[in-house]
Amino acid sequence: MDQGKEQGAGRGAAGNNKERQEEEVLLVHSQVRRIKKEDEEAFRERLLKLRLLETRPNTGAGGVAWRAPRSLSPLRRAGSAIIPVPVSE
């Protein structure tokens, strides 16, 4: 009978832990969301430029004429300090 109580308590603790993890995932700061969105837009822009380079000859004109400035939040500045090193093939 004690084993049944322990198993029930274990399931309850596991359920609470899972709920806590889900809550932590949902709590994302607005600046973090904005930075992720900007990074995704920059990635899409790079993909578009690569596709244009594959299909068009270089005419001197850029693929995208205007781009919104990146946010100047401390999180952005800290994240941009880490420069990824390209891996040669």
PyMOL Python script that loads the backbone (N, CA, C, O; Angstrom):
from pymol import cmd

cmd.read_pdbstr("""\
ATOM      1  N   MET A   1       0.821  -1.179   0.000  1.00  0.00           N
ATOM      2  CA  MET A   1       0.000   0.000   0.000  1.00  0.00           C
ATOM      3  C   MET A   1       0.871   1.252   0.000  1.00  0.00           C
ATOM      4  O   MET A   1       0.529   2.244  -0.643  1.00  0.00           O
ATOM      5  N   ASP A   2       1.997   1.215   0.717  1.00  0.00           N
ATOM      6  CA  ASP A   2       2.903   2.355   0.718  1.00  0.00           C
ATOM      7  C   ASP A   2       3.495   2.585  -0.667  1.00  0.00           C
ATOM      8  O   ASP A   2       3.750   3.720  -1.067  1.00  0.00           O
ATOM      9  N   GLN A   3       3.707   1.493  -1.390  1.00  0.00           N
ATOM     10  CA  GLN A   3       4.265   1.630  -2.725  1.00  0.00           C
ATOM     11  C   GLN A   3       3.297   2.379  -3.633  1.00  0.00           C
ATOM     12  O   GLN A   3       3.720   3.194  -4.453  1.00  0.00           O
ATOM     13  N   GLY A   4       2.024   2.114  -3.496  1.00  0.00           N
ATOM     14  CA  GLY A   4       1.011   2.790  -4.306  1.00  0.00           C
ATOM     15  C   GLY A   4       0.997   4.285  -4.037  1.00  0.00           C
ATOM     16  O   GLY A   4       0.862   5.090  -4.959  1.00  0.00           O
ATOM     17  N   LYS A   5       1.139   4.656  -2.752  1.00  0.00           N
ATOM     18  CA  LYS A   5       1.176   6.078  -2.408  1.00  0.00           C
ATOM     19  C   LYS A   5       2.422   6.742  -2.978  1.00  0.00           C
ATOM     20  O   LYS A   5       2.368   7.865  -3.478  1.00  0.00           O
ATOM     21  N   GLU A   6       3.556   6.024  -2.895  1.00  0.00           N
ATOM     22  CA  GLU A   6       4.800   6.587  -3.416  1.00  0.00           C
ATOM     23  C   GLU A   6       4.728   6.768  -4.925  1.00  0.00           C
ATOM     24  O   GLU A   6       5.206   7.769  -5.461  1.00  0.00           O
ATOM     25  N   GLN A   7       4.128   5.792  -5.612  1.00  0.00           N
ATOM     26  CA  GLN A   7       4.001   5.914  -7.058  1.00  0.00           C
ATOM     27  C   GLN A   7       3.076   7.066  -7.417  1.00  0.00           C
ATOM     28  O   GLN A   7       3.343   7.814  -8.357  1.00  0.00           O
ATOM     29  N   GLY A   8       1.997   7.207  -6.674  1.00  0.00           N
ATOM     30  CA  GLY A   8       1.076   8.315  -6.921  1.00  0.00           C
ATOM     31  C   GLY A   8       1.743   9.654  -6.677  1.00  0.00           C
ATOM     32  O   GLY A   8       1.541  10.603  -7.434  1.00  0.00           O
ATOM     33  N   ALA A   9       2.542   9.732  -5.613  1.00  0.00           N
ATOM     34  CA  ALA A   9       3.263  10.974  -5.320  1.00  0.00           C
ATOM     35  C   ALA A   9       4.301  11.246  -6.398  1.00  0.00           C
ATOM     36  O   ALA A   9       4.526  12.395  -6.778  1.00  0.00           O
ATOM     37  N   GLY A  10       4.925  10.196  -6.884  1.00  0.00           N
ATOM     38  CA  GLY A  10       5.909  10.359  -7.950  1.00  0.00           C
ATOM     39  C   GLY A  10       5.274  10.883  -9.222  1.00  0.00           C
ATOM     40  O   GLY A  10       5.846  11.734  -9.902  1.00  0.00           O
ATOM     41  N   ARG A  11       4.109  10.385  -9.540  1.00  0.00           N
ATOM     42  CA  ARG A  11       3.402  10.865 -10.733  1.00  0.00           C
ATOM     43  C   ARG A  11       2.981  12.315 -10.566  1.00  0.00           C
ATOM     44  O   ARG A  11       3.056  13.106 -11.506  1.00  0.00           O
ATOM     45  N   GLY A  12       2.541  12.656  -9.372  1.00  0.00           N
ATOM     46  CA  GLY A  12       2.136  14.041  -9.116  1.00  0.00           C
ATOM     47  C   GLY A  12       3.308  14.991  -9.238  1.00  0.00           C
ATOM     48  O   GLY A  12       3.176  16.076  -9.804  1.00  0.00           O
ATOM     49  N   ALA A  13       4.457  14.590  -8.710  1.00  0.00           N
ATOM     50  CA  ALA A  13       5.655  15.429  -8.803  1.00  0.00           C
ATOM     51  C   ALA A  13       6.102  15.551 -10.249  1.00  0.00           C
ATOM     52  O   ALA A  13       6.516  16.625 -10.686  1.00  0.00           O
ATOM     53  N   ALA A  14       6.022  14.455 -10.994  1.00  0.00           N
ATOM     54  CA  ALA A  14       6.408  14.497 -12.407  1.00  0.00           C
ATOM     55  C   ALA A  14       5.454  15.397 -13.181  1.00  0.00           C
ATOM     56  O   ALA A  14       5.874  16.144 -14.065  1.00  0.00           O
ATOM     57  N   GLY A  15       4.174  15.324 -12.847  1.00  0.00           N
ATOM     58  CA  GLY A  15       3.190  16.186 -13.510  1.00  0.00           C
ATOM     59  C   GLY A  15       3.441  17.651 -13.214  1.00  0.00           C
ATOM     60  O   GLY A  15       3.356  18.494 -14.107  1.00  0.00           O
ATOM     61  N   ASN A  16       3.753  17.960 -11.947  1.00  0.00           N
ATOM     62  CA  ASN A  16       4.054  19.343 -11.577  1.00  0.00           C
ATOM     63  C   ASN A  16       5.315  19.829 -12.268  1.00  0.00           C
ATOM     64  O   ASN A  16       5.382  20.977 -12.708  1.00  0.00           O
ATOM     65  N   ASN A  17       6.312  18.963 -12.365  1.00  0.00           N
ATOM     66  CA  ASN A  17       7.564  19.325 -13.022  1.00  0.00           C
ATOM     67  C   ASN A  17       7.311  19.621 -14.501  1.00  0.00           C
ATOM     68  O   ASN A  17       7.861  20.574 -15.052  1.00  0.00           O
ATOM     69  N   LYS A  18       6.478  18.800 -15.137  1.00  0.00           N
ATOM     70  CA  LYS A  18       6.157  19.009 -16.551  1.00  0.00           C
ATOM     71  C   LYS A  18       5.418  20.331 -16.736  1.00  0.00           C
ATOM     72  O   LYS A  18       5.707  21.081 -17.668  1.00  0.00           O
ATOM     73  N   GLU A  19       4.467  20.617 -15.849  1.00  0.00           N
ATOM     74  CA  GLU A  19       3.730  21.877 -15.931  1.00  0.00           C
ATOM     75  C   GLU A  19       4.669  23.063 -15.741  1.00  0.00           C
ATOM     76  O   GLU A  19       4.538  24.071 -16.435  1.00  0.00           O
ATOM     77  N   ARG A  20       5.604  22.954 -14.821  1.00  0.00           N
ATOM     78  CA  ARG A  20       6.561  24.030 -14.571  1.00  0.00           C
ATOM     79  C   ARG A  20       7.427  24.265 -15.812  1.00  0.00           C
ATOM     80  O   ARG A  20       7.696  25.410 -16.177  1.00  0.00           O
ATOM     81  N   GLN A  21       7.862  23.178 -16.458  1.00  0.00           N
ATOM     82  CA  GLN A  21       8.675  23.313 -17.666  1.00  0.00           C
ATOM     83  C   GLN A  21       7.884  23.995 -18.773  1.00  0.00           C
ATOM     84  O   GLN A  21       8.427  24.830 -19.497  1.00  0.00           O
ATOM     85  N   GLU A  22       6.600  23.646 -18.912  1.00  0.00           N
ATOM     86  CA  GLU A  22       5.763  24.282 -19.928  1.00  0.00           C
ATOM     87  C   GLU A  22       5.601  25.770 -19.633  1.00  0.00           C
ATOM     88  O   GLU A  22       5.634  26.588 -20.552  1.00  0.00           O
ATOM     89  N   GLU A  23       5.426  26.132 -18.356  1.00  0.00           N
ATOM     90  CA  GLU A  23       5.305  27.535 -17.986  1.00  0.00           C
ATOM     91  C   GLU A  23       6.586  28.289 -18.306  1.00  0.00           C
ATOM     92  O   GLU A  23       6.533  29.422 -18.784  1.00  0.00           O
ATOM     93  N   GLU A  24       7.739  27.674 -18.049  1.00  0.00           N
ATOM     94  CA  GLU A  24       9.014  28.322 -18.325  1.00  0.00           C
ATOM     95  C   GLU A  24       9.192  28.547 -19.820  1.00  0.00           C
ATOM     96  O   GLU A  24       9.767  29.556 -20.229  1.00  0.00           O
ATOM     97  N   VAL A  25       8.710  27.632 -20.628  1.00  0.00           N
ATOM     98  CA  VAL A  25       8.814  27.782 -22.074  1.00  0.00           C
ATOM     99  C   VAL A  25       7.950  28.947 -22.534  1.00  0.00           C
ATOM    100  O   VAL A  25       8.337  29.684 -23.441  1.00  0.00           O
ATOM    101  N   LEU A  26       6.796  29.120 -21.925  1.00  0.00           N
ATOM    102  CA  LEU A  26       5.883  30.176 -22.343  1.00  0.00           C
ATOM    103  C   LEU A  26       6.362  31.560 -21.922  1.00  0.00           C
ATOM    104  O   LEU A  26       5.977  32.549 -22.546  1.00  0.00           O
ATOM    105  N   LEU A  27       7.188  31.663 -20.886  1.00  0.00           N
ATOM    106  CA  LEU A  27       7.650  32.951 -20.409  1.00  0.00           C
ATOM    107  C   LEU A  27       8.904  33.366 -21.177  1.00  0.00           C
ATOM    108  O   LEU A  27      10.022  33.041 -20.776  1.00  0.00           O
ATOM    109  N   VAL A  28       8.711  34.086 -22.280  1.00  0.00           N
ATOM    110  CA  VAL A  28       9.816  34.567 -23.097  1.00  0.00           C
ATOM    111  C   VAL A  28       9.703  36.081 -23.150  1.00  0.00           C
ATOM    112  O   VAL A  28       8.631  36.617 -23.431  1.00  0.00           O
ATOM    113  N   HIS A  29      10.786  36.761 -22.887  1.00  0.00           N
ATOM    114  CA  HIS A  29      10.792  38.215 -22.856  1.00  0.00           C
ATOM    115  C   HIS A  29      10.524  38.772 -24.249  1.00  0.00           C
ATOM    116  O   HIS A  29      10.911  38.167 -25.249  1.00  0.00           O
ATOM    117  N   SER A  30       9.867  39.918 -24.314  1.00  0.00           N
ATOM    118  CA  SER A  30       9.516  40.514 -25.604  1.00  0.00           C
ATOM    119  C   SER A  30      10.751  40.856 -26.428  1.00  0.00           C
ATOM    120  O   SER A  30      10.716  40.746 -27.654  1.00  0.00           O
ATOM    121  N   GLN A  31      11.841  41.268 -25.783  1.00  0.00           N
ATOM    122  CA  GLN A  31      13.066  41.563 -26.529  1.00  0.00           C
ATOM    123  C   GLN A  31      13.644  40.294 -27.142  1.00  0.00           C
ATOM    124  O   GLN A  31      14.185  40.326 -28.247  1.00  0.00           O
ATOM    125  N   VAL A  32      13.531  39.185 -26.432  1.00  0.00           N
ATOM    126  CA  VAL A  32      14.028  37.914 -26.962  1.00  0.00           C
ATOM    127  C   VAL A  32      13.217  37.521 -28.190  1.00  0.00           C
ATOM    128  O   VAL A  32      13.776  37.080 -29.194  1.00  0.00           O
ATOM    129  N   ARG A  33      11.890  37.684 -28.110  1.00  0.00           N
ATOM    130  CA  ARG A  33      11.046  37.383 -29.269  1.00  0.00           C
ATOM    131  C   ARG A  33      11.413  38.276 -30.448  1.00  0.00           C
ATOM    132  O   ARG A  33      11.498  37.803 -31.581  1.00  0.00           O
ATOM    133  N   ARG A  34      11.634  39.575 -30.188  1.00  0.00           N
ATOM    134  CA  ARG A  34      11.975  40.513 -31.256  1.00  0.00           C
ATOM    135  C   ARG A  34      13.317  40.143 -31.892  1.00  0.00           C
ATOM    136  O   ARG A  34      13.458  40.180 -33.114  1.00  0.00           O
ATOM    137  N   ILE A  35      14.291  39.791 -31.073  1.00  0.00           N
ATOM    138  CA  ILE A  35      15.612  39.419 -31.587  1.00  0.00           C
ATOM    139  C   ILE A  35      15.515  38.148 -32.428  1.00  0.00           C
ATOM    140  O   ILE A  35      16.125  38.063 -33.494  1.00  0.00           O
ATOM    141  N   LYS A  36      14.758  37.168 -31.960  1.00  0.00           N
ATOM    142  CA  LYS A  36      14.593  35.939 -32.736  1.00  0.00           C
ATOM    143  C   LYS A  36      13.917  36.236 -34.068  1.00  0.00           C
ATOM    144  O   LYS A  36      14.296  35.682 -35.100  1.00  0.00           O
ATOM    145  N   LYS A  37      12.915  37.111 -34.042  1.00  0.00           N
ATOM    146  CA  LYS A  37      12.219  37.477 -35.275  1.00  0.00           C
ATOM    147  C   LYS A  37      13.175  38.172 -36.242  1.00  0.00           C
ATOM    148  O   LYS A  37      13.161  37.883 -37.439  1.00  0.00           O
ATOM    149  N   GLU A  38      14.006  39.085 -35.735  1.00  0.00           N
ATOM    150  CA  GLU A  38      14.976  39.775 -36.584  1.00  0.00           C
ATOM    151  C   GLU A  38      15.985  38.801 -37.166  1.00  0.00           C
ATOM    152  O   GLU A  38      16.355  38.915 -38.335  1.00  0.00           O
ATOM    153  N   ASP A  39      16.432  37.847 -36.365  1.00  0.00           N
ATOM    154  CA  ASP A  39      17.378  36.846 -36.857  1.00  0.00           C
ATOM    155  C   ASP A  39      16.751  35.989 -37.953  1.00  0.00           C
ATOM    156  O   ASP A  39      17.403  35.672 -38.948  1.00  0.00           O
ATOM    157  N   GLU A  40      15.483  35.614 -37.769  1.00  0.00           N
ATOM    158  CA  GLU A  40      14.798  34.825 -38.787  1.00  0.00           C
ATOM    159  C   GLU A  40      14.644  35.627 -40.075  1.00  0.00           C
ATOM    160  O   GLU A  40      14.814  35.087 -41.168  1.00  0.00           O
ATOM    161  N   GLU A  41      14.318  36.933 -39.948  1.00  0.00           N
ATOM    162  CA  GLU A  41      14.183  37.776 -41.130  1.00  0.00           C
ATOM    163  C   GLU A  41      15.521  37.925 -41.847  1.00  0.00           C
ATOM    164  O   GLU A  41      15.573  37.887 -43.076  1.00  0.00           O
ATOM    165  N   ALA A  42      16.598  38.094 -41.092  1.00  0.00           N
ATOM    166  CA  ALA A  42      17.926  38.203 -41.697  1.00  0.00           C
ATOM    167  C   ALA A  42      18.291  36.900 -42.399  1.00  0.00           C
ATOM    168  O   ALA A  42      18.882  36.922 -43.479  1.00  0.00           O
ATOM    169  N   PHE A  43      17.947  35.775 -41.799  1.00  0.00           N
ATOM    170  CA  PHE A  43      18.226  34.475 -42.410  1.00  0.00           C
ATOM    171  C   PHE A  43      17.447  34.323 -43.710  1.00  0.00           C
ATOM    172  O   PHE A  43      17.995  33.874 -44.717  1.00  0.00           O
ATOM    173  N   ARG A  44      16.156  34.699 -43.687  1.00  0.00           N
ATOM    174  CA  ARG A  44      15.349  34.625 -44.907  1.00  0.00           C
ATOM    175  C   ARG A  44      15.914  35.532 -45.991  1.00  0.00           C
ATOM    176  O   ARG A  44      15.939  35.169 -47.167  1.00  0.00           O
ATOM    177  N   GLU A  45      16.371  36.724 -45.581  1.00  0.00           N
ATOM    178  CA  GLU A  45      16.951  37.662 -46.538  1.00  0.00           C
ATOM    179  C   GLU A  45      18.208  37.070 -47.178  1.00  0.00           C
ATOM    180  O   GLU A  45      18.402  37.189 -48.388  1.00  0.00           O
ATOM    181  N   ARG A  46      19.058  36.433 -46.373  1.00  0.00           N
ATOM    182  CA  ARG A  46      20.264  35.800 -46.920  1.00  0.00           C
ATOM    183  C   ARG A  46      19.908  34.669 -47.880  1.00  0.00           C
ATOM    184  O   ARG A  46      20.543  34.514 -48.923  1.00  0.00           O
ATOM    185  N   LEU A  47      18.898  33.881 -47.530  1.00  0.00           N
ATOM    186  CA  LEU A  47      18.471  32.814 -48.432  1.00  0.00           C
ATOM    187  C   LEU A  47      17.954  33.386 -49.747  1.00  0.00           C
ATOM    188  O   LEU A  47      18.247  32.857 -50.819  1.00  0.00           O
ATOM    189  N   LEU A  48      17.183  34.470 -49.660  1.00  0.00           N
ATOM    190  CA  LEU A  48      16.665  35.109 -50.864  1.00  0.00           C
ATOM    191  C   LEU A  48      17.808  35.609 -51.735  1.00  0.00           C
ATOM    192  O   LEU A  48      17.785  35.420 -52.952  1.00  0.00           O
ATOM    193  N   LYS A  49      18.808  36.244 -51.130  1.00  0.00           N
ATOM    194  CA  LYS A  49      19.955  36.732 -51.893  1.00  0.00           C
ATOM    195  C   LYS A  49      20.702  35.581 -52.557  1.00  0.00           C
ATOM    196  O   LYS A  49      21.121  35.690 -53.709  1.00  0.00           O
ATOM    197  N   LEU A  50      20.869  34.481 -51.829  1.00  0.00           N
ATOM    198  CA  LEU A  50      21.542  33.322 -52.419  1.00  0.00           C
ATOM    199  C   LEU A  50      20.756  32.768 -53.603  1.00  0.00           C
ATOM    200  O   LEU A  50      21.336  32.402 -54.625  1.00  0.00           O
ATOM    201  N   ARG A  51      19.446  32.711 -53.460  1.00  0.00           N
ATOM    202  CA  ARG A  51      18.618  32.220 -54.567  1.00  0.00           C
ATOM    203  C   ARG A  51      18.704  33.156 -55.757  1.00  0.00           C
ATOM    204  O   ARG A  51      18.769  32.706 -56.901  1.00  0.00           O
ATOM    205  N   LEU A  52      18.705  34.466 -55.495  1.00  0.00           N
ATOM    206  CA  LEU A  52      18.811  35.430 -56.590  1.00  0.00           C
ATOM    207  C   LEU A  52      20.164  35.315 -57.277  1.00  0.00           C
ATOM    208  O   LEU A  52      20.249  35.421 -58.501  1.00  0.00           O
ATOM    209  N   LEU A  53      21.221  35.100 -56.503  1.00  0.00           N
ATOM    210  CA  LEU A  53      22.544  34.945 -57.100  1.00  0.00           C
ATOM    211  C   LEU A  53      22.607  33.704 -57.984  1.00  0.00           C
ATOM    212  O   LEU A  53      23.306  33.692 -58.997  1.00  0.00           O
ATOM    213  N   GLU A  54      21.883  32.674 -57.601  1.00  0.00           N
ATOM    214  CA  GLU A  54      21.879  31.453 -58.404  1.00  0.00           C
ATOM    215  C   GLU A  54      21.123  31.639 -59.711  1.00  0.00           C
ATOM    216  O   GLU A  54      21.467  31.025 -60.720  1.00  0.00           O
ATOM    217  N   THR A  55      20.093  32.484 -59.700  1.00  0.00           N
ATOM    218  CA  THR A  55      19.244  32.615 -60.883  1.00  0.00           C
ATOM    219  C   THR A  55      19.582  33.820 -61.748  1.00  0.00           C
ATOM    220  O   THR A  55      19.302  33.799 -62.946  1.00  0.00           O
ATOM    221  N   ARG A  56      20.177  34.874 -61.185  1.00  0.00           N
ATOM    222  CA  ARG A  56      20.465  36.090 -61.946  1.00  0.00           C
ATOM    223  C   ARG A  56      21.954  36.366 -61.997  1.00  0.00           C
ATOM    224  O   ARG A  56      22.691  36.028 -61.070  1.00  0.00           O
ATOM    225  N   PRO A  57      22.393  36.983 -63.086  1.00  0.00           N
ATOM    226  CA  PRO A  57      23.779  37.460 -63.098  1.00  0.00           C
ATOM    227  C   PRO A  57      23.900  38.695 -62.208  1.00  0.00           C
ATOM    228  O   PRO A  57      22.909  39.388 -61.973  1.00  0.00           O
ATOM    229  N   ASN A  58      25.090  38.972 -61.718  1.00  0.00           N
ATOM    230  CA  ASN A  58      25.310  40.112 -60.841  1.00  0.00           C
ATOM    231  C   ASN A  58      25.188  41.401 -61.646  1.00  0.00           C
ATOM    232  O   ASN A  58      25.988  41.647 -62.550  1.00  0.00           O
ATOM    233  N   THR A  59      24.178  42.237 -61.318  1.00  0.00           N
ATOM    234  CA  THR A  59      23.950  43.489 -62.036  1.00  0.00           C
ATOM    235  C   THR A  59      24.349  44.695 -61.208  1.00  0.00           C
ATOM    236  O   THR A  59      24.218  45.825 -61.677  1.00  0.00           O
ATOM    237  N   GLY A  60      24.822  44.493 -60.013  1.00  0.00           N
ATOM    238  CA  GLY A  60      25.232  45.604 -59.165  1.00  0.00           C
ATOM    239  C   GLY A  60      24.143  46.095 -58.227  1.00  0.00           C
ATOM    240  O   GLY A  60      24.444  46.792 -57.259  1.00  0.00           O
ATOM    241  N   ALA A  61      22.894  45.755 -58.483  1.00  0.00           N
ATOM    242  CA  ALA A  61      21.801  46.186 -57.609  1.00  0.00           C
ATOM    243  C   ALA A  61      21.598  45.156 -56.508  1.00  0.00           C
ATOM    244  O   ALA A  61      21.702  43.954 -56.749  1.00  0.00           O
ATOM    245  N   GLY A  62      21.311  45.625 -55.303  1.00  0.00           N
ATOM    246  CA  GLY A  62      21.077  44.716 -54.178  1.00  0.00           C
ATOM    247  C   GLY A  62      19.741  44.015 -54.312  1.00  0.00           C
ATOM    248  O   GLY A  62      18.839  44.514 -54.985  1.00  0.00           O
ATOM    249  N   GLY A  63      19.609  42.866 -53.678  1.00  0.00           N
ATOM    250  CA  GLY A  63      18.367  42.111 -53.743  1.00  0.00           C
ATOM    251  C   GLY A  63      17.243  42.780 -52.982  1.00  0.00           C
ATOM    252  O   GLY A  63      16.089  42.719 -53.407  1.00  0.00           O
ATOM    253  N   VAL A  64      17.555  43.415 -51.869  1.00  0.00           N
ATOM    254  CA  VAL A  64      16.550  44.092 -51.061  1.00  0.00           C
ATOM    255  C   VAL A  64      16.983  45.542 -50.904  1.00  0.00           C
ATOM    256  O   VAL A  64      18.097  45.816 -50.459  1.00  0.00           O
ATOM    257  N   ALA A  65      16.103  46.471 -51.270  1.00  0.00           N
ATOM    258  CA  ALA A  65      16.470  47.885 -51.289  1.00  0.00           C
ATOM    259  C   ALA A  65      16.508  48.495 -49.892  1.00  0.00           C
ATOM    260  O   ALA A  65      17.392  49.300 -49.600  1.00  0.00           O
ATOM    261  N   TRP A  66      15.559  48.126 -49.016  1.00  0.00           N
ATOM    262  CA  TRP A  66      15.482  48.760 -47.707  1.00  0.00           C
ATOM    263  C   TRP A  66      15.330  47.698 -46.643  1.00  0.00           C
ATOM    264  O   TRP A  66      14.658  46.684 -46.835  1.00  0.00           O
ATOM    265  N   ARG A  67      15.965  47.953 -45.525  1.00  0.00           N
ATOM    266  CA  ARG A  67      15.869  47.022 -44.402  1.00  0.00           C
ATOM    267  C   ARG A  67      15.728  47.822 -43.118  1.00  0.00           C
ATOM    268  O   ARG A  67      16.433  48.810 -42.913  1.00  0.00           O
ATOM    269  N   ALA A  68      14.829  47.400 -42.267  1.00  0.00           N
ATOM    270  CA  ALA A  68      14.621  48.080 -40.991  1.00  0.00           C
ATOM    271  C   ALA A  68      15.854  47.904 -40.114  1.00  0.00           C
ATOM    272  O   ALA A  68      16.499  46.856 -40.159  1.00  0.00           O
ATOM    273  N   PRO A  69      16.192  48.919 -39.314  1.00  0.00           N
ATOM    274  CA  PRO A  69      17.362  48.797 -38.437  1.00  0.00           C
ATOM    275  C   PRO A  69      17.117  47.760 -37.346  1.00  0.00           C
ATOM    276  O   PRO A  69      15.984  47.542 -36.917  1.00  0.00           O
ATOM    277  N   ARG A  70      18.186  47.135 -36.914  1.00  0.00           N
ATOM    278  CA  ARG A  70      18.082  46.156 -35.840  1.00  0.00           C
ATOM    279  C   ARG A  70      17.894  46.868 -34.513  1.00  0.00           C
ATOM    280  O   ARG A  70      18.286  48.024 -34.354  1.00  0.00           O
ATOM    281  N   SER A  71      17.296  46.176 -33.575  1.00  0.00           N
ATOM    282  CA  SER A  71      17.068  46.774 -32.267  1.00  0.00           C
ATOM    283  C   SER A  71      18.397  47.001 -31.553  1.00  0.00           C
ATOM    284  O   SER A  71      19.361  46.265 -31.767  1.00  0.00           O
ATOM    285  N   LEU A  72      18.438  48.009 -30.718  1.00  0.00           N
ATOM    286  CA  LEU A  72      19.648  48.352 -29.983  1.00  0.00           C
ATOM    287  C   LEU A  72      19.563  47.913 -28.527  1.00  0.00           C
ATOM    288  O   LEU A  72      20.218  48.489 -27.657  1.00  0.00           O
ATOM    289  N   SER A  73      18.759  46.898 -28.269  1.00  0.00           N
ATOM    290  CA  SER A  73      18.598  46.431 -26.895  1.00  0.00           C
ATOM    291  C   SER A  73      19.894  45.799 -26.396  1.00  0.00           C
ATOM    292  O   SER A  73      20.698  45.323 -27.197  1.00  0.00           O
ATOM    293  N   PRO A  74      20.103  45.791 -25.090  1.00  0.00           N
ATOM    294  CA  PRO A  74      21.305  45.155 -24.534  1.00  0.00           C
ATOM    295  C   PRO A  74      21.405  43.678 -24.909  1.00  0.00           C
ATOM    296  O   PRO A  74      22.506  43.156 -25.085  1.00  0.00           O
ATOM    297  N   LEU A  75      20.266  43.005 -25.032  1.00  0.00           N
ATOM    298  CA  LEU A  75      20.296  41.595 -25.411  1.00  0.00           C
ATOM    299  C   LEU A  75      20.817  41.427 -26.831  1.00  0.00           C
ATOM    300  O   LEU A  75      21.565  40.489 -27.107  1.00  0.00           O
ATOM    301  N   ARG A  76      20.432  42.322 -27.733  1.00  0.00           N
ATOM    302  CA  ARG A  76      20.911  42.253 -29.114  1.00  0.00           C
ATOM    303  C   ARG A  76      22.419  42.491 -29.154  1.00  0.00           C
ATOM    304  O   ARG A  76      23.153  41.766 -29.825  1.00  0.00           O
ATOM    305  N   ARG A  77      22.876  43.520 -28.425  1.00  0.00           N
ATOM    306  CA  ARG A  77      24.306  43.836 -28.441  1.00  0.00           C
ATOM    307  C   ARG A  77      25.114  42.682 -27.862  1.00  0.00           C
ATOM    308  O   ARG A  77      26.189  42.363 -28.369  1.00  0.00           O
ATOM    309  N   ALA A  78      24.609  42.058 -26.813  1.00  0.00           N
ATOM    310  CA  ALA A  78      25.323  40.936 -26.204  1.00  0.00           C
ATOM    311  C   ALA A  78      25.325  39.731 -27.139  1.00  0.00           C
ATOM    312  O   ALA A  78      26.324  39.017 -27.231  1.00  0.00           O
ATOM    313  N   GLY A  79      24.221  39.503 -27.828  1.00  0.00           N
ATOM    314  CA  GLY A  79      24.144  38.371 -28.745  1.00  0.00           C
ATOM    315  C   GLY A  79      24.997  38.551 -29.973  1.00  0.00           C
ATOM    316  O   GLY A  79      25.510  37.574 -30.518  1.00  0.00           O
ATOM    317  N   SER A  80      25.162  39.792 -30.426  1.00  0.00           N
ATOM    318  CA  SER A  80      25.953  40.022 -31.632  1.00  0.00           C
ATOM    319  C   SER A  80      27.446  40.024 -31.334  1.00  0.00           C
ATOM    320  O   SER A  80      28.258  40.030 -32.259  1.00  0.00           O
ATOM    321  N   ALA A  81      27.820  40.018 -30.053  1.00  0.00           N
ATOM    322  CA  ALA A  81      29.237  39.982 -29.699  1.00  0.00           C
ATOM    323  C   ALA A  81      29.839  38.618 -30.022  1.00  0.00           C
ATOM    324  O   ALA A  81      31.048  38.490 -30.220  1.00  0.00           O
ATOM    325  N   ILE A  82      28.992  37.615 -30.072  1.00  0.00           N
ATOM    326  CA  ILE A  82      29.458  36.271 -30.400  1.00  0.00           C
ATOM    327  C   ILE A  82      29.420  36.131 -31.918  1.00  0.00           C
ATOM    328  O   ILE A  82      28.346  36.087 -32.517  1.00  0.00           O
ATOM    329  N   ILE A  83      30.583  36.062 -32.527  1.00  0.00           N
ATOM    330  CA  ILE A  83      30.672  35.985 -33.978  1.00  0.00           C
ATOM    331  C   ILE A  83      30.860  34.523 -34.375  1.00  0.00           C
ATOM    332  O   ILE A  83      31.830  33.884 -33.968  1.00  0.00           O
ATOM    333  N   PRO A  84      29.926  33.995 -35.173  1.00  0.00           N
ATOM    334  CA  PRO A  84      30.080  32.600 -35.581  1.00  0.00           C
ATOM    335  C   PRO A  84      31.252  32.450 -36.552  1.00  0.00           C
ATOM    336  O   PRO A  84      31.462  33.294 -37.422  1.00  0.00           O
ATOM    337  N   VAL A  85      31.994  31.386 -36.393  1.00  0.00           N
ATOM    338  CA  VAL A  85      33.138  31.119 -37.254  1.00  0.00           C
ATOM    339  C   VAL A  85      32.679  30.189 -38.369  1.00  0.00           C
ATOM    340  O   VAL A  85      32.180  29.099 -38.090  1.00  0.00           O
ATOM    341  N   PRO A  86      32.837  30.600 -39.639  1.00  0.00           N
ATOM    342  CA  PRO A  86      32.402  29.725 -40.727  1.00  0.00           C
ATOM    343  C   PRO A  86      33.273  28.473 -40.800  1.00  0.00           C
ATOM    344  O   PRO A  86      34.484  28.520 -40.581  1.00  0.00           O
ATOM    345  N   VAL A  87      32.637  27.383 -41.106  1.00  0.00           N
ATOM    346  CA  VAL A  87      33.339  26.111 -41.203  1.00  0.00           C
ATOM    347  C   VAL A  87      33.653  25.865 -42.670  1.00  0.00           C
ATOM    348  O   VAL A  87      32.749  25.828 -43.506  1.00  0.00           O
ATOM    349  N   SER A  88      34.925  25.698 -42.981  1.00  0.00           N
ATOM    350  CA  SER A  88      35.293  25.445 -44.371  1.00  0.00           C
ATOM    351  C   SER A  88      35.030  23.990 -44.713  1.00  0.00           C
ATOM    352  O   SER A  88      35.144  23.100 -43.870  1.00  0.00           O
ATOM    353  N   GLU A  89      34.681  23.775 -45.953  1.00  0.00           N
ATOM    354  CA  GLU A  89      34.343  22.414 -46.381  1.00  0.00           C
ATOM    355  C   GLU A  89      35.527  21.745 -47.003  1.00  0.00           C
ATOM    356  O   GLU A  89      35.434  20.593 -47.425  1.00  0.00           O
TER     357      GLU A  89
END
""", "prot")
cmd.dss("prot")
cmd.show_as("cartoon", "prot")
cmd.util.cbc("prot")
cmd.orient("prot")
